[in-house]
C-alpha cells in the first residue's frame, strides 16, 4: 500500500479537492508502474492512467454513503 495515499472520504477529509484526488491517483500509478516519472516513450500511457484512476476515484467518492455521518 502506498503510505502517502491518504483516505479521501468523510470523516477523514470533509471535501477532497481535485488536487487531492489527482495526487492519490499519481501515487497509485507510480507505485504500480514502478516509475516516479515515466520515460518519454511511456509518458502518454502513464498520464492516461493517472487521468483514468483520478476519474474512477472521484466517481467512487461521489457515490459512497457513509452511515452515521450527518
C-alpha positions in Angstrom: 0.0 0.0 0.0 1.2 3.5 -0.8 1.7 5.1 2.5 1.4 8.6 1.0 -2.1 8.0 -0.3 -4.5 9.3 2.3 -8.1 8.4 2.9 -10.2 10.9 1.0 -13.7 10.2 2.4 -15.5 11.7 5.3 -14.9 11.9 8.2 -11.2 11.9 7.3 -11.5 14.6 4.7 -14.7 16.6 4.6 -14.4 17.6 0.9 -11.5 16.3 -1.1 -10.2 18.6 -3.8 -9.4 17.8 -7.3 -5.8 18.1 -6.4 -6.2 15.6 -3.5 -7.8 13.1 -5.9 -5.1 13.6 -8.6 -2.3 13.3 -6.1 -3.7 10.0 -4.9 -4.0 8.8 -8.5 -0.5 9.8 -9.3 0.9 8.0 -6.2 -1.1 4.8 -7.2 0.2 4.8 -10.8 3.7 5.5 -9.6 3.5 2.5 -7.2 2.1 0.0 -9.7 4.3 1.1 -12.6 7.5 1.3 -10.6 8.3 4.7 -12.1 8.4 8.0 -10.3 8.4 9.8 -13.7 7.9 7.9 -16.9 10.4 7.9 -19.8 9.2 10.0 -22.8 8.0 6.9 -24.6 5.8 5.9 -21.7 4.5 9.4 -20.7 1.3 9.2 -22.7 0.3 5.8 -21.2 1.4 7.0 -17.7 -0.6 10.2 -17.8 -3.7 8.5 -19.3 -3.5 6.0 -16.4 -3.4 8.9 -13.9 -6.4 10.5 -15.5 -8.4 7.2 -15.5 -7.6 6.4 -11.9 -8.4 10.0 -10.8 -11.8 9.8 -12.6 -12.6 6.4 -11.1 -11.6 7.7 -7.6 -13.8 10.8 -7.9 -16.7 8.6 -9.1 -16.2 6.3 -6.1 -16.1 9.2 -3.7 -19.2 10.8 -5.2 -21.2 7.6 -4.7 -20.0 6.4 -1.3 -22.6 6.5 1.5 -21.0 6.6 4.9 -23.5 5.6 7.6 -23.6 7.5 10.8 -22.5 10.8 9.2 -24.7 13.8 9.2 
